[in-house]
Amino acid sequence: LVEKFGIDPNNAFAFWDWVGGRYSVCSAVGVLPLSLQYGFSVVEKFLKGASSIDQHFKSTSLEENIPVLLGLLSVWNVSFLGYPARAILPYSQALEKFAPHIQQVSMESNGKGV
């Protein structure tokens, strides 16, 4: 399947399908390629940023909670304004696989209900 996705199978890192968090950039599977590409010092800053937004979500009132407001905005756009989708517009050739990745992440987050 990696070849069909456009990746040389010689460059694929295989792992079992029972490994959890396969599509999470913060999982061991997600952090490995980032660490190899950018170095762990950069990835560590990235993970601290992810932790920071987790703490913000956990401790900030609903009126000022960015993830909650973004979630409500999504519900508003779909349920009340009737927009069935969101646009992800990559601005660089290097991001050509970004939209399908975000679609997969969204499906994982929604229990593949979408």
PAZAPA-4460 file (N, C-alpha, C; in steps of 0.05 Angstrom, whole numbers, plus 32768, in hexadecimal, padded with zeros to 4 digits):
% residues 114
    n_x    n_y    n_z   ca_x   ca_y   ca_z    c_x    c_y    c_z   seq   type   mol
   8010   7FE8   8000   8000   8000   8000   8011   8019   8000     1      L     A
   8029   8018   800C   803A   8030   800C   8042   8038   7FEF     2      V     A
   8046   8024   7FDF   804E   802A   7FC3   8036   8037   7FB4     3      E     A
   801E   802E   7FB9   8006   803A   7FAD   8003   8057   7FB7     4      K     A
   800C   805D   7FCF   800A   8078   7FDB   8020   808A   7FD0     5      F     A
   8034   807E   7FC2   8049   808E   7FB6   8064   808D   7FC5     6      G     A
   8067   8079   7FD7   807F   8076   7FE6   808E   805D   7FDD     7      I     A
   80A7   805F   7FD8   80B8   8048   7FD1   80B7   8034   7FE8     8      D     A
   80AF   801B   7FE3   80AD   8007   7FF8   80C8   8003   8007     9      P     A
   80DE   8009   7FFA   80F8   8008   8008   80FB   801D   801E    10      N     A
   80EA   8031   801D   80EB   8047   8030   80D5   8044   8045    11      N     A
   80C6   802E   8044   80B0   802B   8057   80BA   801F   8071    12      A     A
   80AF   8028   8087   80B5   801D   80A1   809D   800D   80AA    13      F     A
   80A0   7FF2   80AA   8089   7FE0   80AF   8084   7FDE   80CE    14      A     A
   806B   7FDB   80D5   8063   7FD6   80F0   8048   7FC7   80EF    15      F     A
   8042   7FBA   8105   8029   7FAA   8106   8011   7FBC   8107    16      W     A
   7FFA   7FB1   80FD   7FE2   7FC1   80FC   7FD5   7FC4   8118    17      D     A
   7FDF   7FB5   812B   7FD3   7FB7   8146   7FE1   7FCD   8157    18      W     A
   7FF6   7FDA   814B   8004   7FEF   8159   7FF1   8007   815B    19      V     A
   7FEC   8010   8174   7FDA   8027   8178   7FE6   8041   8170    20      G     A
   7FD5   8054   816A   7FDE   806F   8163   7FED   8072   8149    21      G     A
   7FE7   8060   8137   7FF6   8060   811D   7FF4   807A   810E    22      R     A
   7FDE   8088   8111   7FDA   80A1   8102   7FDE   80BA   8114    23      Y     A
   7FE6   80B6   812C   7FEB   80CD   813D   8008   80D6   813B    24      S     A
   800C   80EF   8134   8027   80F9   8131   8036   80F9   814C    25      V     A
   8028   80F8   8162   8035   80F7   817C   803A   80DB   8186    26      C     A
   8032   80C7   8177   8038   80AB   817F   8054   80A3   8179    27      S     A
   805D   808C   8182   8078   8083   817C   807B   8080   815E    28      A     A
   8067   8076   8150   8068   8073   8133   806A   808E   8125    29      V     A
   805C   80A2   812F   805C   80BC   8123   8076   80CC   8129    30      G     A
   8080   80C8   8141   8098   80D7   814A   80B1   80CC   813D    31      V     A
   80B2   80B3   8137   80CA   80A7   812B   80D2   80B5   8111    32      L     A
   80C1   80B6   80FD   80CA   80C4   80E4   80D0   80E1   80E8    33      P     A
   80C1   80EF   80F9   80C7   810B   80FE   80E3   810E   810B    34      L     A
   80E9   80FC   811D   8104   80FD   812A   811A   80F7   8117    35      S     A
   8115   80E4   8105   812A   80DE   80F1   812E   80F5   80DD    36      L     A
   8118   8103   80D7   811A   8119   80C4   8125   8133   80D1    37      Q     A
   811C   8139   80E8   8122   8154   80F4   8134   8152   810D    38      Y     A
   8137   813B   8118   8147   8139   8130   8134   813A   8148    39      G     A
   813C   812C   815E   812A   812B   8174   8127   8145   8183    40      F     A
   813B   8156   8182   8139   8170   8190   8122   8181   8184    41      S     A
   811E   8180   816A   8107   818E   815D   80ED   8180   8164    42      V     A
   80ED   8165   8163   80D4   8156   8169   80CC   815A   8186    43      V     A
   80E0   815C   8198   80DA   8161   81B4   80CB   817B   81B8    44      E     A
   80D3   8190   81A9   80C5   81AA   81AA   80A9   81A7   81A0    45      K     A
   80A6   8197   818A   808B   8192   817F   8079   8184   8194    46      F     A
   8084   8170   81A1   8075   8161   81B5   806D   8173   81CD    47      L     A
   807F   8185   81D4   8079   8198   81EA   8063   81AB   81E2    48      K     A
   8062   81B2   81C8   804C   81C3   81BE   8032   81B4   81BF    49      G     A
   8032   819A   81B7   801A   818A   81B9   8010   8187   81D6    50      A     A
   8023   8184   81E8   801C   8182   8204   8010   819D   820E    51      S     A
   801B   81B2   8204   8011   81CD   820B   7FF4   81D0   8203    52      S     A
   7FEC   81C8   81EB   7FD0   81CB   81E2   7FBE   81B8   81F2    53      I     A
   7FC9   81A0   81F9   7FBA   818E   820A   7FB4   819B   8225    54      D     A
   7FC7   81A8   8231   7FC3   81B5   824A   7FB0   81CD   8248    55      Q     A
   7FB2   81DB   8231   7FA0   81F1   822C   7F83   81E7   822B    56      H     A
   7F7F   81D1   821C   7F64   81C5   821A   7F5A   81BD   8235    57      F     A
   7F6B   81B1   8245   7F63   81A6   825F   7F5D   81BC   8274    58      K     A
   7F6B   81D3   8272   7F69   81E6   8288   7F5C   8201   8281    59      S     A
   7F55   8205   8268   7F4A   821F   825F   7F2C   821E   825E    60      T     A
   7F1F   8234   8266   7F02   8236   8265   7EF8   8232   8249    61      S     A
   7EDF   8228   8246   7ED4   8223   822C   7ED4   823B   821A    62      L     A
   7ECF   8253   8226   7ECD   826B   8216   7EE8   8273   8208    63      E     A
   7EFE   8269   8213   7F19   8270   8209   7F28   8257   8200    64      E     A
   7F1B   8240   81FE   7F28   8227   81F9   7F29   8223   81DA    65      N     A
   7F41   8226   81CF   7F44   8225   81B2   7F3A   820A   81A6    66      I     A
   7F42   81F3   81B0   7F38   81DA   81A4   7F19   81D8   81A6    67      P     A
   7F0E   81E0   81BC   7EF1   81DF   81BE   7EE3   81F2   81AA    68      V     A
   7EEE   820A   81A8   7EE3   821E   8195   7EE5   8214   8178    69      L     A
   7EFC   8207   8171   7EFF   81FD   8156   7EEB   81E6   8151    70      L     A
   7EE7   81D5   8165   7ED4   81BF   8163   7EB7   81CA   815F    71      G     A
   7EB0   81DE   816F   7E95   81EA   816D   7E92   81F7   8152    72      L     A
   7EA7   8204   8148   7EA6   8211   812E   7EA1   81FC   8118    73      L     A
   7EAE   81E5   811A   7EAA   81CF   8107   7E8D   81C6   8108    74      S     A
   7E82   81C2   8120   7E66   81B9   8122   7E53   81CE   8116    75      V     A
   7E59   81E8   811C   7E49   81FE   8111   7E49   81FE   80F3    76      W     A
   7E61   81FB   80E7   7E63   81FC   80CA   7E55   81E4   80BD    77      N     A
   7E56   81CD   80C9   7E49   81B5   80BD   7E2B   81B5   80C3    78      V     A
   7E24   81B9   80DC   7E08   81B5   80E4   7DF6   81CC   80DE    79      S     A
   7E00   81E5   80E1   7DEF   81FC   80DE   7DF2   820A   80C3    80      F     A
   7E0B   820B   80B9   7E10   8219   80A0   7E0F   8206   8088    81      L     A
   7E0F   81EB   808E   7E0C   81D7   8079   7E25   81D2   8068    82      G     A
   7E3C   81DA   8072   7E55   81D5   8064   7E5D   81B8   8069    83      Y     A
   7E5D   81A6   8055   7E62   818A   805A   7E80   8183   805D    84      P     A
   7E92   8196   8057   7EAE   818F   8057   7EBF   81A7   805E    85      A     A
   7ED8   81A2   8063   7EEB   81B9   8066   7F01   81B6   8051    86      R     A
   7F0C   81CC   804A   7F21   81CC   8035   7F3C   81CD   8043    87      A     A
   7F4E   81BC   8039   7F6A   81BD   8042   7F7A   81C2   8028    88      I     A
   7F87   81D9   8027   7F93   81E2   800E   7FB2   81E3   8012    89      L     A
   7FC0   81CE   800B   7FDD   81CE   800E   7FE9   81E4   7FFC    90      P     A
   7FFC   81F2   8006   8009   8208   7FF8   8024   8200   7FED    91      Y     A
   802C   81E7   7FEF   8046   81DE   7FE7   8044   81C1   7FDD    92      S     A
   8055   81BB   7FC9   8056   819F   7FBF   805C   818B   7FD5    93      Q     A
   806D   8194   7FE8   8074   8182   7FFE   805C   817A   800F    94      A     A
   8046   8189   800E   802E   8183   801D   8019   8175   800D    95      L     A
   8020   816A   7FF6   800C   815E   7FE5   7FFC   8147   7FF2    96      E     A
   8008   8139   8005   7FFB   8123   8013   7FED   812C   802D    97      K     A
   7FEF   8146   8033   7FE4   8151   804C   7FC6   814E   804F    98      F     A
   7FB7   8155   803A   7F9A   8153   803B   7F90   8137   8040    99      A     A
   7F9B   8122   8031   7F92   8107   8037   7F9A   80FE   8053   100      P     A
   7FB1   8108   805D   7FB9   8101   8079   7FA5   810D   808D   101      H     A
   7F9D   8126   8089   7F8A   8133   809B   7F6F   8124   809A   102      I     A
   7F68   811B   8082   7F4F   810C   8080   7F50   80F3   8090   103      Q     A
   7F67   80E5   808F   7F6A   80CC   809E   7F6A   80D2   80BC   104      Q     A
   7F78   80E7   80C4   7F78   80EF   80E1   7F5C   80F5   80EA   105      V     A
   7F4D   8103   80DA   7F31   810A   80E1   7F20   80F1   80E4   106      S     A
   7F24   80DE   80D2   7F15   80C5   80D3   7F1C   80B5   80EC   107      M     A
   7F36   80B5   80F3   7F3F   80A7   810B   7F32   80B4   8124   108      E     A
   7F31   80CF   8124   7F26   80DD   813B   7F09   80D9   813D   109      S     A
   7EFB   80D5   8127   7EDE   80D1   8128   7ED6   80B3   8128   110      N     A
   7EE9   80A2   812E   7EE3   8085   812E   7EDA   807B   8114   111      G     A
   7EE5   8086   80FF   7EDF   807E   80E3   7EC2   8080   80DD   112      K     A
   7EB4   8093   80EA   7E98   8097   80E5   7E92   80AA   80CF   113      G     A
   7EA8   80B6   80C4   7EA4   80CA   80AE   7EB0   80BF   8095   114      V     A
***
